[in-house]
Structures are given as C-alpha cells and as structure tokens.
Amino acid sequence: MSHHATARRVASGTGATLALAVVGVTATGGAAHADDAYTVRSGDTVSHIATRTGTTVAAIARANALADVSRIRIGQVLTIPTSTSAAPAPAAVAPAAGSYTVVSGDTVSHIAAKLGTSVQAIVTANGLDARAFIRVGQTLTVPGSTAAAAPAPAAAAQAAGSVSHTVLSGETVTAIAAKHGATVAAIVAANGLDSRALIRIGQTLTVPVPAAAPAPAAVGNTFAGRTYADSVVAAANANLTTLRSSGTPSKAEMQAKVAATARALGVDPALAQAVAFQESGFKHAVVSPANAIGTMQVIPTSGQWASDLVGRQLNLVNPDDNVTAGVAILRALVSNAPDLPTAIAGYYQGAASVKKNGMFADTRRYVANVQTHMTRFR
C-alpha cells in the first residue's frame, strides 16, 4: 500500500526572503522636463529618497504611479518631482501644519507616507533625535500634511483590517507575515521598515491582514480517481484541524528542518528537499484525502514504520517528527532500491507496489518532477 496519496502540487516557490522589490512600476511618460531622475540603490526606501531629494513620499508615489511605496527595486529609475513639475500639487498653497497622535505600531516613516509629508520635515518640526524616536500617545506637528483627506497609495492597496503583533525573540518579518496570512511587503510598508526589514524584540508591528477570506476548505474524499473511506477522510480532517490550530512553522523553517534532518540521518539533502517540495511545497498544515499528513505527506501506517526505523514513537502532526518520518522512509527506500528513481517511486507509490507492478504513469511523472527539483537544492 502506498504510504501516501496526495495531490501533486505545483509549488510556486519556497524561499522566504526579506527583499522588498519584486516588480516595480516604472515612471510614467508624462513627467515634466524639469523633474529629476533617481536610480534606486541598495538599501534605498522611498522615504529615504524623499528626504535626500527634498520632496515627499506622496509626491514620488504620484510621479511614478507607485501603488505601494515599499515596492521599489535596485536599478529602478524614479522621477523626482521638482517645484517646476508640470503636474501641480493638489493645492497651490501648501497645507498648514497639522497634528497627529502616535498610535501603536507607528513610525515616523509610516506617518510621513500616510500624511503626504517627509520624514525630515516631521523630525525637524518636532525636534526628534537622529533615531526619529516617537512614543505611543505623543502628539506630533506634521508640516505640509494633507491630513486624512485621502489614504496614501500604499494604504489603499492593502487589504482591509490589521492586527497588532509584538515581536518575540527569534521572529522575523517573514515568519510574522506567514503567521497572520500577510505579506512581507505589506508589513514593511505599514511600519516604515527599511530594506533590511529590521525589527526588534518587543516592538509592536501593525500587520495588514486579508479581508474576510473564507475559511480554508476541509479535506475532500477523492483524489486521482480514488475515493477514500469516510473514516479515513474524517481522520484527515481531524489532523488538518489540529495542524491549523497549532501555529505551524513557515515554509522556510520547514525546508531548513528537512535539510538538517537529512544530513543527520545520512540522506542526500537535495533528495529530501525535492520530495518535500513536490509533496507539499514545504507547507506543514496540509493533509490529503488519504490522511497523508504534513510537509512530508506521511500516512499513519507509514508513520508507524518510520517510528520502528528510528526507535521511537513519532507524531506526524509534530513538524520535527513529520520530517523525521519522511526522511527515515527515504533512507530505507534508497538503501533497498536498485537505483534512485525506484526509491523515489517507492515514496509515492509504495515500494511493494513498484516491485510488483512497475511504475504507474503518474508515478513516472512524480519521479521526473522530484529529480528535476533536486537540481535546485544542490
């Protein structure tokens, strides 16, 4: 019997990165000749560029049609509006200074972007130190503020709603984004973080979250033409509920566990990572209709076999035990198979079935996919 049966997922990517710039919107063609051009360098943010060039975050966003001011890329050429720009400011006379009360999660950069002014203007008007340190409840004078007449482009692009998150030891922006179903770029924009997305323990972050997404679907009872017994599907749904309520690690963390466990058990890390990537895309809160659980997609009977292999009882819902089970099974398959493709096929179809029936058509595709994935993890 196959140790698992799971939908073949075409995983879109696994590396969690703090790089903000994926694709930027380039400057539009109607800029006035008096405007300046600025080429984005490593470490730049729109607020830094605005301060350096004597303009505002909002003005740069307008001139370059930036829907999200956090999404700029190294080498991108930005139009920097000057006082002679053909595109006039919303008002002929700069608005009078306004006031703003600092709330939890605010940074000066975030406030400047929200109110259409610059970091330097706020720092100067309020006598802030070089760190631009502010505190919750503090009332700031905001020069040239457009107040709250319209949301900043980044705010308009964000999903409705946000939560507060206090940074714990060991946390990264990537992990926090994964925990709340947000994006790194949204957290960076909402909190005015720099290009390194640097955060500190105890810092309170505003985390924009998707608006009212429907609850994830339960496990169905069919896959690849097979229908599974109600008892199997019920167990799969129970395991899925447990996984979703237990705060599972990020994909990057699961990938690291797979590689480390493979090295510890003497299995090629590229093979283990390729199988995990093919099975789940390194996601742990997934269960198949056959009750194949977690990152390595192991069914309970195979989990018991893996427990016997390592000499202790493994809990497949536990991220570390799940990875240990999958890697231990791979080690046993590789040691007993005549070649690597046969071992990989055994993970998908079951070693006994492969020996008796040869590889099924979908198994051959699975083996080819895994061997292709291995090249990316070398």
C-alpha positions, 0 to 999 in steps of 0.5 A: 500500500502506498504510504501516501496519496496526495495531490501533486502540487505545483509549488510556486516557490519556497524561499522566504526572503526579506527583499522588498522589490519584486516588480516595480512600476516604472515612471510614467511618460508624462513627467515634466522636463524639469523633474529629476531622475533617481536610480534606486540603490541598495538599501534605498526606501522611498522615504529615504529618497524623499528626504535626500531629494527634498520632496515627499513620499506622496509626491514620488508615489504620484510621479511614478504611479507607485501603488505601494511605496515599499515596492521599489527595486535596485536599478529602478529609475524614479522621477523626482518631482521638482517645484517646476513639475508640470503636474501641480500639487493638489493645492497651490498653497501648501497645507498648514501644519497639522497634528497627529497622535502616535498610535501603536505600531507607528513610525515616523516613516509610516506617518510621513507616507500616510500624511503626504509629508517627509520624514525630515520635515516631521523630525525637524518640526518636532525636534526628534533625535537622529533615531526619529524616536516617537512614543505611543500617545505623543502628539506630533506637528506634521508640516505640509500634511494633507491630513486624512483627506485621502489614504496614501497609495500604499494604504489603499492597496492593502487589504482591509483590517490589521492586527497588532503583533509584538515581536518575540525573540527569534521572529522575523518579518517573514515568519510574522507575515506567514503567521497572520496570512500577510505579506512581507511587503505589506508589513514593511510598508505599514511600519516604515521598515527599511530594506533590511526589514529590521525589527526588534524584540518587543516592538509592536508591528501593525500587520495588514491582514486579508479581508474576510477570506473564507475559511480554508476548505476541509479535506475532500474524499477523492483524489486521482480517481480514488475515493477514500473511506469516510473514516479515513477522510474524517481522520484527515480532517481531524489532523488538518484541524489540529495542524491549523490550530497549532501555529505551524512553522513557515515554509522556510523553517520547514525546508531548513528542518528537512535539510538538517534532518537529512544530513543527520540521518545520512540522506542526500539533502537535495533528495529530501528537499525535492520530495518535500517540495513536490509533496507539499511545497514545504507547507506543514498544515496540509493533509490529503484525502488519504490522511497523508499528513504534513510537509512530508505527506506521511500516512499513519501506517507509514508513520508507524514504520518510520517510528520502528526505523528510528526507535521511537514513537513519532507524531506526524502532526509534530513538524520535527517528527513529520520530517523525521518520518519522511526522511527515515522512509527515504533512507530505507527506500534508497538503501533497498532500491536498485537505483534512485528513481525506484526509491523515489517511486517507492515514496509515492507509490509504495515500494511493494507496489513498484516491485510488483507492478512497475511504475504507474504513469503518474508515478513516472511523472512524480519521479521526473518532477522530484529529480528535476527539483533536486537540481535546485537544492544542490 
